[in-house]
Amino acid sequence: MKRVKLTIAYDGTNYCGWQIQPNGITIEEVVNKALRKLTGENITVIGASRTDSGVHAMGNVAVFDTETTIPPERIAMAVNRILPEDIVVVKSEEVALDFHPRYCDCEKTYEYHIVNTRTLIPTKRLTNYFVSYELDIEKMRKGAAYLLGEHDFASFCNIKTDVENTVRTVKELEILKNNEEITIRISGNGFLYNMVRIIVGTLIRVGRGFYQPEQVKEILEAKNRKIAGVTAPPHGLMLMEIRYN
């Protein structure tokens, strides 16, 4: 028996998120079926990040146990012949049998992509959030600075979050602009349910002038979801990388 780690990229447009659920097809379900067909075994992967419906990934991680004779490093190539075009295993490799993608110490990096133009660019509509109002990037950056470090992010998580501890550490939070494209890049040791999308929604309100940058600090300290911005839509979000220490 060996444990194989997969690095997976996908376009989440046509899926109901990562985790198997009864109301629609998911990334996990499709990957399981492809691996079962490849190995002839009853494979069930364990994913590192349960991305929501419509969210994309360049580097989600999953593991599975197998007795297949296929070399671990060749599984990526083999399973990609079975998977649909919108799901790709970027890399496959053997890891220790006790390696768990959710419980090992790691750092996750997400990007949220915004197109800031008067009219929608059709070719970017599935992977970028279209914002037609002018955004003040410098104010957004000032507001984002208050979120760096270790804080209680209760104001920035969905009220349905079933966790006792809402303290997380944001190690990096950059706002990059290239013409009409805005990228909000955030890295940390873990994120609460909808945390990145609520942070984005709040910073957009700063950029539009509804909040002053200093109010981000007040929102953070209030630990009250009701006073933060709206949850930005899922299709602008992409899980870029999970780095294990």
C-alpha positions as CSV (number, residue, x, y, z in Angstrom):
1,M,0.0,0.0,0.0
2,K,1.2,3.5,-0.8
3,R,-0.2,7.0,-0.5
4,V,-0.2,9.2,-3.5
5,K,-0.5,13.0,-3.4
6,L,-2.1,14.8,-6.4
7,T,-1.8,18.5,-7.2
8,I,-5.0,19.3,-9.1
9,A,-6.1,22.3,-11.3
10,Y,-9.7,22.8,-12.4
11,D,-12.2,25.2,-13.8
12,G,-15.0,25.1,-11.2
13,T,-17.7,26.7,-13.4
14,N,-19.6,23.5,-14.1
15,Y,-19.2,21.9,-10.6
16,C,-20.9,22.2,-7.3
17,G,-17.6,22.7,-5.5
18,W,-15.0,20.1,-4.4
19,Q,-16.8,18.0,-1.8
20,I,-19.3,15.3,-2.8
21,Q,-22.9,16.3,-2.2
22,P,-26.3,15.0,-3.4
23,N,-27.4,18.1,-5.4
24,G,-24.9,18.1,-8.2
25,I,-21.6,16.9,-9.7
26,T,-18.4,17.8,-7.8
27,I,-14.7,17.8,-8.5
28,E,-14.1,15.1,-5.8
29,E,-16.7,12.8,-7.4
30,V,-15.2,13.1,-10.9
31,V,-11.6,12.5,-9.6
32,N,-12.7,9.4,-7.6
33,K,-14.4,7.9,-10.7
34,A,-11.4,8.5,-12.9
35,L,-9.0,6.9,-10.3
36,R,-11.3,4.0,-9.8
37,K,-11.4,3.4,-13.6
38,L,-7.6,3.7,-13.8
39,T,-6.7,1.4,-10.9
40,G,-9.7,-0.9,-10.6
41,E,-9.8,-0.1,-6.9
42,N,-12.4,1.6,-4.8
43,I,-10.5,4.9,-4.5
44,T,-11.7,7.8,-2.3
45,V,-9.5,10.9,-2.3
46,I,-9.0,13.2,0.7
47,G,-8.9,16.8,-0.4
48,A,-6.9,19.7,1.3
49,S,-9.4,22.4,0.5
50,R,-13.2,22.1,0.0
51,T,-13.6,24.9,-2.5
52,D,-17.1,26.2,-3.1
53,S,-19.3,25.9,-6.1
54,G,-17.8,27.9,-9.0
55,V,-14.4,28.4,-7.4
56,H,-11.4,27.5,-9.4
57,A,-8.0,26.0,-8.5
58,M,-4.4,25.9,-9.9
59,G,-3.0,23.9,-7.0
60,N,-5.5,22.1,-4.8
61,V,-4.1,18.9,-3.2
62,A,-5.6,15.5,-2.6
63,V,-4.3,12.1,-1.5
64,F,-5.4,8.5,-1.9
65,D,-4.2,5.1,-0.9
66,T,-3.6,2.5,-3.6
67,E,-1.9,-0.9,-4.4
68,T,-1.6,-0.1,-8.1
69,T,1.6,-1.0,-9.8
70,I,1.5,2.3,-11.8
71,P,4.5,4.4,-10.6
72,P,3.1,7.3,-8.5
73,E,4.8,9.9,-10.7
74,R,3.0,8.5,-13.8
75,I,-0.5,8.5,-12.4
76,A,-1.0,12.1,-13.4
77,M,-0.4,11.4,-17.0
78,A,-2.5,8.3,-16.9
79,V,-5.5,9.7,-15.1
80,N,-5.6,12.9,-17.2
81,R,-6.5,10.7,-20.2
82,I,-9.7,9.8,-18.3
83,L,-10.6,13.2,-16.7
84,P,-12.6,15.9,-18.5
85,E,-10.7,18.8,-19.9
86,D,-11.7,21.2,-17.1
87,I,-9.9,19.0,-14.4
88,V,-6.2,18.3,-14.7
89,V,-3.8,16.5,-12.3
90,V,-0.7,18.7,-12.5
91,K,1.6,16.4,-10.5
92,S,1.4,13.0,-8.7
93,E,4.0,11.8,-6.2
94,E,4.3,9.3,-3.4
95,V,4.1,10.6,0.2
96,A,4.3,9.1,3.7
97,L,1.3,7.0,4.7
98,D,0.6,9.4,7.6
99,F,0.6,12.5,5.4
100,H,-2.8,14.2,5.6
101,P,-3.5,17.2,3.3
102,R,-5.7,19.0,5.8
103,Y,-3.9,18.4,9.1
104,C,-0.3,18.9,8.0
105,D,1.2,22.4,8.6
106,C,0.8,24.4,5.4
107,E,0.3,27.8,3.8
108,K,-2.5,28.4,1.3
109,T,-2.5,31.1,-1.3
110,Y,-5.6,32.4,-3.0
111,E,-6.1,35.0,-5.7
112,Y,-9.3,36.9,-6.4
113,H,-9.6,38.3,-9.9
114,I,-11.5,41.4,-10.8
115,V,-12.1,43.1,-14.1
116,N,-12.7,46.8,-13.5
117,T,-14.2,48.2,-16.7
118,R,-17.4,49.9,-17.8
119,T,-18.4,47.0,-19.9
120,L,-18.1,43.3,-19.3
121,I,-15.3,41.5,-21.2
122,P,-17.0,38.2,-22.3
123,T,-13.9,36.1,-22.4
124,K,-13.1,36.8,-18.7
125,R,-16.7,36.4,-17.3
126,L,-16.2,32.9,-15.9
127,T,-13.0,33.6,-13.9
128,N,-13.2,37.3,-13.0
129,Y,-15.7,39.4,-11.1
130,F,-16.9,42.3,-13.2
131,V,-17.0,45.6,-11.3
132,S,-18.1,48.6,-13.4
133,Y,-17.5,51.2,-10.7
134,E,-14.2,52.9,-10.3
135,L,-12.1,51.4,-7.5
136,D,-9.5,53.4,-5.5
137,I,-6.7,50.8,-5.3
138,E,-4.6,52.8,-2.8
139,K,-7.5,53.0,-0.3
140,M,-8.0,49.3,-0.7
141,R,-4.4,48.6,0.0
142,K,-4.5,50.8,3.2
143,G,-7.6,48.9,4.3
144,A,-6.0,45.5,3.6
145,A,-3.0,46.3,5.8
146,Y,-5.2,46.1,8.9
147,L,-5.8,42.4,8.1
148,L,-2.2,41.3,8.1
149,G,-1.1,39.1,11.0
150,E,-2.9,37.0,13.5
151,H,-6.5,38.1,14.3
152,D,-9.9,36.8,15.2
153,F,-11.6,36.9,11.7
154,A,-15.2,36.3,13.1
155,S,-16.4,39.3,11.1
156,F,-15.1,37.8,7.9
157,C,-16.6,34.3,7.9
158,N,-20.0,32.9,7.0
159,I,-22.4,32.8,10.0
160,K,-22.9,29.1,9.2
161,T,-19.2,28.4,10.0
162,D,-19.1,25.5,12.4
163,V,-15.7,26.1,14.1
164,E,-14.9,27.1,17.7
165,N,-11.7,29.0,16.9
166,T,-12.0,31.9,14.3
167,V,-8.4,33.1,14.8
168,R,-6.3,32.9,11.7
169,T,-3.0,34.3,10.4
170,V,-2.8,36.3,7.2
171,K,0.8,36.3,6.1
172,E,0.4,38.2,2.8
173,L,-2.3,40.4,1.3
174,E,-1.4,42.2,-1.9
175,I,-3.6,44.2,-4.3
176,L,-2.1,44.2,-7.8
177,K,-3.4,46.2,-10.7
178,N,-2.6,45.7,-14.4
179,N,-4.7,48.0,-16.6
180,E,-8.3,46.9,-16.0
181,E,-7.3,43.7,-14.1
182,I,-7.1,43.7,-10.3
183,T,-5.7,40.7,-8.4
184,I,-6.1,40.4,-4.6
185,R,-3.6,37.8,-3.5
186,I,-3.8,36.4,0.0
187,S,-1.8,33.8,1.8
188,G,-2.3,32.3,5.3
189,N,-2.2,29.3,7.5
190,G,-5.8,28.6,6.9
191,F,-9.1,30.3,6.0
192,L,-12.6,30.3,7.4
193,Y,-15.7,29.5,5.3
194,N,-16.1,32.4,2.8
195,M,-13.3,34.3,4.5
196,V,-11.5,35.4,1.4
197,R,-14.6,36.3,-0.5
198,I,-15.9,38.4,2.4
199,I,-12.5,40.2,2.7
200,V,-12.7,40.9,-1.0
201,G,-16.3,42.2,-0.7
202,T,-15.2,44.5,2.1
203,L,-12.2,45.8,0.3
204,I,-14.3,46.5,-2.8
205,R,-16.6,48.7,-0.6
206,V,-13.5,50.5,0.5
207,G,-12.4,51.0,-3.1
208,R,-15.9,52.4,-4.0
209,G,-15.8,54.9,-1.0
210,F,-18.5,53.3,1.1
211,Y,-16.0,52.5,3.8
212,Q,-12.9,54.4,4.8
213,P,-9.7,52.2,5.1
214,E,-9.7,52.7,8.9
215,Q,-13.1,51.1,9.1
216,V,-11.6,47.7,8.1
217,K,-9.8,47.7,11.5
218,E,-13.2,48.5,13.3
219,I,-14.9,45.7,11.4
220,L,-12.2,43.3,12.3
221,E,-12.3,44.2,16.0
222,A,-16.1,44.0,16.1
223,K,-16.2,40.3,15.4
224,N,-19.6,40.7,13.8
225,R,-20.3,39.4,10.3
226,K,-23.2,41.8,9.8
227,I,-21.0,44.9,9.6
228,A,-18.5,43.5,7.0
229,G,-19.0,43.8,3.3
230,V,-21.0,41.4,1.1
231,T,-19.5,38.0,0.1
232,A,-17.9,38.4,-3.4
233,P,-19.1,35.9,-6.0
234,P,-17.3,32.6,-6.2
235,H,-16.2,32.7,-9.8
236,G,-13.5,35.3,-9.2
237,L,-11.7,33.1,-6.6
238,M,-8.8,30.7,-7.4
239,L,-6.9,28.5,-5.0
240,M,-3.3,29.0,-6.4
241,E,-1.1,26.9,-4.2
242,I,-0.8,24.9,-1.0
243,R,2.7,24.8,0.4
244,Y,3.5,22.2,3.1
245,N,6.2,22.8,5.7
